[in-house]
Amino acid sequence: MTLGENIQAARKNKGLSQEALAEQVGVSRQALGKWEKDTALPSLDNLRALAAVLDVSVDALLGTAQPDGTPEPTLTLDNLRALLDARDIEKQRRTRLWGGAALGVAAVLVCVLAGVAYQYDRQVQTLRQSYAMMQDNFSATQSELSAQIEELRAAVRQGEATVLDWNWQPTGRVVHDLNGSWVPVCVAVTPRTATDGMTGQLVLVHQGGRYDGTTELVEMTQGADGVYRVESGLVFCVGETVDLSVQWKTAAGTATNETLGTVDCSEETFRPMFLWSGSGTSLAYGYRTTQTAQGQTMLTLTSYPVELEIDCPAWMQVQSVEVDLRLDGAAGEPAATAVLECRGWSESGDRYTAVWDGTFWSEETQDGWPYKGGTVDFVVRLTDAGGNVWTNTRPLSEKA
């Protein structure tokens, strides 16, 4: 019997369908069908798996089982040929024992054996061809995999963060002119790794505002601290958004791009917001006037403590907050100044809120300040790290 017939017989003896046997061996039903039809040979591993599932030896499938229970040899192409040769020799020896009386039968048997040997030889050749094809496919797959790995490495290098940190901040107050409102800004970018001769270029894409749809390419200058900056010439317009990215170029000419982020240039983006008597308090800011024996009018406050809740954009670093008491309108000279201290802050998105408080009380002003009549105001002055001064006015009313 052929290898295919042996596999089929063992499968049926085991009571298995082609689908069930193929599933247990881990191959397709079509592959198993080709093995049983002797149009293809199983690999050495699949042959062993078949023998294990069918509870037979590899020799039994090959038709070379030893009656004395000799252990199964390690199966290779050379061993397969040796088994076939040994089988032919054994069968020829048995044929000669029949003598001349069985010559006709022996002749027929020799023809059958020759046919079997030819069939097995053809299967061995098929196996060799399959092995060569597998080698070719493996080489092609290995080359393709190497190319994919290199593409992946290139993608990783391209996607690697090149920026450690970046920030922007206004370098002056908001300017209002006939073309709208704008503010000069500085942009600073800290690279993760800086190399000798590396240059940086800032890319700005404007959307909305007077520069809608335009793109700026601005060279950055590296400072002694390793930070690349554009300190002048940049303008953000109120009402636009600006998409920022950076392009690094090494001394060898290799360019790398990375997106920084988007700046929403609303009015609030460039100034702090002042909330008087915040954080749940209800300070009744006001004043009273009295007459001295000499006929002089004096002004006293109804609440000497003062508290402010200040909402600032994230870029702003507050240096100091002071509140002036002005007795002749916001433009007048301050009669007194309260220096406020920060009592805590919290972040929310791209802004943060801090509570500042202080007092106008002092031993020298128990009787108040001389008052000649006019508008009475609190004027807060916030100074940021860039030297910008932001003001806000709260009018005071006279209390009965």
C-alpha positions as CSV (number, residue, x, y, z in Angstrom):
1,M,0.0,0.0,0.0
2,T,1.1,3.6,-0.6
3,L,1.7,6.2,2.0
4,G,-1.6,7.8,1.1
5,E,-3.5,4.5,1.3
6,N,-1.9,3.8,4.7
7,I,-3.0,7.2,6.0
8,Q,-6.5,6.7,4.7
9,A,-6.7,3.2,6.2
10,A,-5.4,4.3,9.6
11,R,-7.9,7.2,9.6
12,K,-10.9,5.0,8.9
13,N,-9.7,2.5,11.4
14,K,-9.6,5.3,13.9
15,G,-13.1,6.4,12.9
16,L,-12.1,9.9,11.9
17,S,-13.2,12.1,9.1
18,Q,-10.8,14.0,6.9
19,E,-11.9,17.2,8.6
20,A,-11.5,15.9,12.1
21,L,-8.0,14.4,11.4
22,A,-6.9,17.6,9.6
23,E,-8.0,19.7,12.5
24,Q,-6.1,17.6,15.0
25,V,-2.9,17.6,12.9
26,G,-3.2,21.4,12.3
27,V,-3.5,21.3,8.5
28,S,-6.3,21.9,6.0
29,R,-8.7,19.2,4.8
30,Q,-7.4,19.9,1.2
31,A,-3.8,19.1,2.3
32,L,-4.9,15.9,4.0
33,G,-6.8,14.9,0.9
34,K,-3.7,15.3,-1.3
35,W,-1.7,13.2,1.1
36,E,-4.3,10.4,0.9
37,K,-4.4,10.6,-2.9
38,D,-0.5,10.5,-3.0
39,T,-0.4,13.8,-5.0
40,A,1.6,15.4,-2.2
41,L,3.8,14.3,0.7
42,P,3.4,15.5,4.3
43,S,6.4,17.1,6.0
44,L,8.4,15.2,8.5
45,D,6.7,17.0,11.4
46,N,3.2,16.4,9.9
47,L,4.1,12.7,9.3
48,R,4.9,12.4,13.0
49,A,1.7,14.3,14.0
50,L,-0.3,11.9,11.8
51,A,1.2,8.9,13.5
52,A,0.6,10.3,16.9
53,V,-3.1,11.1,16.2
54,L,-3.8,7.8,14.5
55,D,-1.9,5.8,17.2
56,V,0.4,4.1,14.7
57,S,4.1,4.3,14.1
58,V,5.7,6.3,11.3
59,D,7.0,3.0,9.9
60,A,3.4,1.7,9.7
61,L,2.4,4.7,7.7
62,L,5.4,4.3,5.4
63,G,4.8,0.5,5.2
64,T,8.2,-0.3,6.8
65,A,7.0,-1.4,10.3
66,Q,9.4,-3.9,11.9
67,P,7.7,-7.0,13.3
68,D,10.3,-7.3,16.1
69,G,9.4,-3.9,17.6
70,T,12.6,-2.2,16.6
71,P,12.5,1.5,17.8
72,E,11.4,4.0,15.2
73,P,14.4,5.7,13.5
74,T,14.9,9.4,13.2
75,L,13.2,10.4,9.9
76,T,15.1,12.4,7.3
77,L,15.2,12.3,3.5
78,D,18.3,10.0,3.6
79,N,16.6,7.8,6.2
80,L,13.5,7.7,4.0
81,R,15.6,6.5,1.1
82,A,17.3,3.9,3.3
83,L,14.0,2.6,4.5
84,L,12.8,2.2,0.9
85,D,16.0,0.4,-0.1
86,A,15.8,-1.9,2.9
87,R,12.2,-2.6,2.1
88,D,13.0,-3.5,-1.5
89,I,15.9,-5.8,-0.5
90,E,13.7,-7.5,2.1
91,K,10.9,-8.1,-0.4
92,Q,13.4,-9.3,-3.0
93,R,14.9,-11.8,-0.5
94,R,11.4,-13.1,0.3
95,T,10.7,-13.4,-3.4
96,R,13.7,-15.6,-4.1
97,L,12.6,-18.0,-1.4
98,W,9.6,-19.0,-3.4
99,G,11.9,-20.6,-6.0
100,G,11.2,-21.2,-9.6
101,A,7.7,-22.6,-8.9
102,A,6.5,-19.1,-8.0
103,L,8.5,-17.3,-10.7
104,G,5.4,-15.9,-12.3
105,V,4.1,-14.6,-9.0
106,A,7.6,-13.2,-8.2
107,A,7.7,-11.5,-11.6
108,V,4.4,-9.8,-10.8
109,L,5.5,-9.0,-7.3
110,V,8.7,-7.4,-8.7
111,C,6.7,-5.3,-11.1
112,V,4.5,-4.2,-8.2
113,L,7.5,-3.4,-6.0
114,A,9.1,-1.5,-8.9
115,G,6.0,0.5,-9.3
116,V,5.9,1.2,-5.6
117,A,9.5,2.2,-5.6
118,Y,8.9,4.5,-8.5
119,Q,6.0,6.0,-6.8
120,Y,7.9,6.6,-3.6
121,D,10.8,8.0,-5.6
122,R,8.4,10.4,-7.2
123,Q,7.1,11.4,-3.8
124,V,10.7,11.9,-2.6
125,Q,11.3,14.2,-5.6
126,T,8.1,16.0,-4.8
127,L,9.2,16.4,-1.2
128,R,12.5,17.8,-2.4
129,Q,10.8,20.3,-4.7
130,S,8.4,21.3,-1.9
131,Y,11.4,21.9,0.4
132,A,13.2,24.0,-2.2
133,M,10.0,26.0,-2.7
134,M,9.7,26.5,1.1
135,Q,13.3,27.7,1.2
136,D,12.6,30.2,-1.6
137,N,9.4,31.4,0.1
138,F,11.2,31.7,3.5
139,S,14.0,33.8,1.9
140,A,11.4,36.0,0.2
141,T,9.4,36.3,3.4
142,Q,12.6,37.1,5.4
143,S,13.6,39.8,2.9
144,E,10.1,41.3,3.1
145,L,10.0,41.2,6.9
146,S,13.4,42.9,7.0
147,A,12.1,45.7,4.8
148,Q,9.0,46.1,7.0
149,I,11.1,46.2,10.1
150,E,13.3,48.9,8.5
151,E,10.2,50.9,7.6
152,L,8.9,50.5,11.1
153,R,12.2,51.8,12.6
154,A,12.1,54.7,10.2
155,A,8.5,55.5,11.3
156,V,9.6,55.3,14.9
157,R,12.5,57.6,14.3
158,Q,10.2,60.0,12.4
159,G,7.6,59.9,15.2
160,E,10.1,60.3,18.1
161,A,9.5,63.4,20.1
162,T,12.2,66.0,19.3
163,V,10.8,68.7,21.5
164,L,11.3,68.7,25.3
165,D,9.2,71.8,26.0
166,W,7.9,74.9,24.3
167,N,6.1,78.1,25.3
168,W,5.0,81.5,24.0
169,Q,4.2,84.8,25.8
170,P,3.4,88.3,24.8
171,T,6.3,90.8,24.8
172,G,3.9,93.8,25.1
173,R,0.3,94.9,25.6
174,V,-2.5,94.3,23.1
175,V,-2.4,97.0,20.4
176,H,-5.6,98.3,18.9
177,D,-5.4,99.9,15.5
178,L,-7.5,100.3,12.3
179,N,-6.7,96.7,11.3
180,G,-7.9,95.2,14.5
181,S,-6.1,94.1,17.7
182,W,-2.8,92.4,17.9
183,V,0.1,91.6,20.3
184,P,3.8,91.0,19.8
185,V,4.9,87.6,21.1
186,C,8.0,85.5,21.7
187,V,8.1,81.7,21.0
188,A,10.7,79.5,22.7
189,V,11.4,75.8,21.9
190,T,13.6,73.5,23.9
191,P,14.9,70.5,21.8
192,R,15.2,67.1,23.4
193,T,18.6,66.7,22.0
194,A,20.7,69.4,20.3
195,T,23.6,68.6,18.0
196,D,26.4,70.8,16.7
197,G,25.3,72.8,13.7
198,M,21.6,72.0,14.2
199,T,19.2,74.8,13.1
200,G,15.6,75.4,13.9
201,Q,12.8,77.0,11.9
202,L,9.4,77.9,13.3
203,V,6.4,77.3,11.1
204,L,3.2,79.3,11.8
205,V,-0.1,78.8,10.0
206,H,-2.7,81.6,10.6
207,Q,-6.4,80.9,10.5
208,G,-8.7,83.9,10.7
209,G,-7.7,87.5,11.4
210,R,-5.8,89.8,9.1
211,Y,-3.3,87.0,8.1
212,D,-5.9,84.3,7.4
213,G,-4.5,81.5,5.3
214,T,-0.9,82.6,5.4
215,T,2.1,80.5,6.5
216,E,5.2,82.0,8.1
217,L,8.7,80.4,8.2
218,V,10.9,82.1,10.8
219,E,14.4,81.1,11.7
220,M,15.0,80.6,15.4
221,T,18.1,81.6,17.3
222,Q,19.8,79.2,19.8
223,G,20.6,80.8,23.2
224,A,23.3,80.0,25.6
225,D,20.8,77.9,27.6
226,G,20.2,75.7,24.5
227,V,16.7,77.0,23.9
228,Y,15.8,78.1,20.4
229,R,13.8,81.4,20.3
230,V,12.0,83.9,18.0
231,E,12.0,87.0,20.3
232,S,10.8,89.6,17.8
233,G,8.8,90.0,14.7
234,L,6.0,87.6,15.6
235,V,2.5,88.9,15.9
236,F,-0.7,87.2,17.1
237,C,-3.9,88.8,16.1
238,V,-7.0,88.8,18.4
239,G,-9.6,86.6,16.9
240,E,-7.3,84.1,15.0
241,T,-5.9,80.7,15.7
242,V,-2.2,79.9,15.0
243,D,-0.9,76.4,14.4
244,L,2.7,76.1,15.3
245,S,5.3,73.4,14.3
246,V,9.1,73.3,14.3
247,Q,11.5,71.9,11.7
248,W,15.0,70.8,12.9
249,K,17.8,70.4,10.4
250,T,21.1,68.7,11.3
251,A,24.5,69.7,10.0
252,A,24.3,66.8,7.6
253,G,21.0,68.1,6.2
254,T,18.6,65.7,7.8
255,A,15.3,67.4,8.5
256,T,12.7,66.5,11.2
257,N,9.3,68.1,11.7
258,E,7.2,68.1,14.8
259,T,3.9,69.8,15.7
260,L,3.9,72.1,18.7
261,G,0.3,73.0,19.2
262,T,-2.4,75.6,18.5
263,V,-2.8,79.0,20.1
264,D,-6.4,80.4,20.3
265,C,-5.9,84.1,20.2
266,S,-9.0,85.4,21.9
267,E,-9.1,88.6,23.9
268,E,-8.8,86.6,27.1
269,T,-5.7,84.9,25.9
270,F,-3.7,88.1,26.3
271,R,-4.9,89.5,29.6
272,P,-5.9,88.6,33.2
273,M,-9.5,88.8,34.4
274,F,-10.2,90.4,37.8
275,L,-13.0,89.2,40.1
276,W,-13.5,91.5,43.2
277,S,-14.6,89.8,46.4
278,G,-14.3,86.4,44.9
279,S,-14.1,82.9,46.5
280,G,-17.5,83.2,48.2
281,T,-16.8,86.4,50.1
282,S,-19.1,89.5,50.2
283,L,-16.9,92.4,51.1
284,A,-18.9,95.6,51.0
285,Y,-16.4,97.9,49.4
286,G,-17.3,101.6,50.1
287,Y,-16.4,104.7,52.1
288,R,-17.7,107.2,54.6
289,T,-16.8,110.9,55.1
290,T,-16.6,112.8,58.4
291,Q,-15.8,116.4,59.3
292,T,-13.1,117.3,61.8
293,A,-13.3,120.1,64.3
294,Q,-11.2,122.1,62.0
295,G,-13.8,121.6,59.2
296,Q,-11.6,119.2,57.2
297,T,-13.3,116.3,55.4
298,M,-11.8,112.9,56.0
299,L,-12.5,109.7,54.2
300,T,-12.5,106.2,55.8
301,L,-13.1,102.8,54.2
302,T,-16.0,100.6,55.3
303,S,-13.8,97.5,54.7
304,Y,-10.1,97.8,55.0
305,P,-9.3,94.2,53.9
306,V,-9.4,93.7,50.1
307,E,-9.5,90.5,48.2
308,L,-9.2,89.7,44.5
309,E,-9.6,86.5,42.5
310,I,-7.4,86.8,39.4
311,D,-7.9,84.5,36.4
312,C,-4.7,84.4,34.3
313,P,-3.7,82.8,31.0
314,A,-1.2,79.9,31.6
315,W,1.7,81.8,30.1
316,M,1.5,84.7,32.5
317,Q,3.8,84.7,35.6
318,V,2.5,87.2,38.1
319,Q,5.3,89.1,39.9
320,S,3.2,91.4,42.1
321,V,-0.4,92.6,42.7
322,E,-1.1,96.0,44.3
323,V,-4.3,97.9,44.9
324,D,-4.3,101.7,45.0
325,L,-6.9,103.9,46.8
326,R,-7.4,106.9,44.6
327,L,-9.5,109.8,45.8
328,D,-9.7,111.8,42.6
329,G,-10.6,109.2,40.0
330,A,-8.5,106.4,38.6
331,A,-6.1,108.9,37.1
332,G,-5.4,110.6,40.4
333,E,-2.5,110.0,42.7
334,P,-2.9,107.1,45.2
335,A,-3.8,108.0,48.7
336,A,-2.7,104.6,49.9
337,T,-1.5,101.3,48.5
338,A,-2.2,97.7,49.7
339,V,0.3,95.0,48.7
340,L,-1.6,91.7,48.1
341,E,-0.3,88.2,48.7
342,C,-1.3,85.0,46.9
343,R,-3.3,82.7,49.1
344,G,-3.6,79.7,46.7
345,W,-4.3,78.9,43.1
346,S,-5.9,76.3,40.9
347,E,-5.5,75.3,37.2
348,S,-8.3,74.9,34.7
349,G,-7.4,74.2,31.0
350,D,-5.0,76.8,29.7
351,R,-5.7,79.2,32.5
352,Y,-5.2,79.3,36.3
353,T,-7.0,81.2,39.1
354,A,-5.3,82.7,42.2
355,V,-6.7,84.4,45.2
356,W,-4.9,87.6,46.4
357,D,-5.6,89.6,49.5
358,G,-4.2,92.4,51.7
359,T,-5.4,95.4,53.8
360,F,-5.2,99.2,53.8
361,W,-5.2,99.3,57.6
362,S,-2.3,101.0,59.3
363,E,-1.8,102.9,62.5
364,E,-1.2,106.1,60.7
365,T,-4.6,106.1,58.9
366,Q,-7.0,105.5,61.7
367,D,-8.8,108.7,61.0
368,G,-8.7,108.2,57.2
369,W,-7.4,110.4,54.4
370,P,-8.1,114.1,53.6
371,Y,-10.8,114.2,51.0
372,K,-11.7,117.1,48.7
373,G,-14.5,115.5,46.8
374,G,-14.4,113.5,43.6
375,T,-14.6,109.9,42.4
376,V,-13.2,107.2,44.8
377,D,-11.7,104.1,43.1
378,F,-9.7,101.0,43.9
379,V,-7.2,100.5,41.0
380,V,-5.5,97.1,40.9
381,R,-2.0,96.9,39.3
382,L,-0.8,93.4,38.2
383,T,2.8,93.2,37.0
384,D,3.9,90.0,35.2
385,A,7.4,88.6,34.7
386,G,7.7,90.3,31.3
387,G,7.3,93.7,32.9
388,N,3.8,94.2,31.6
389,V,1.4,96.1,33.9
390,W,-2.3,95.2,33.8
391,T,-4.9,97.4,35.6
392,N,-8.5,97.2,36.6
393,T,-10.7,99.7,38.4
394,R,-13.5,99.2,40.9
395,P,-15.5,102.4,41.8
396,L,-16.4,102.8,45.5
397,S,-19.7,104.4,46.6
398,E,-20.3,106.4,49.8
399,K,-22.2,104.5,52.5
400,A,-24.7,106.1,54.9
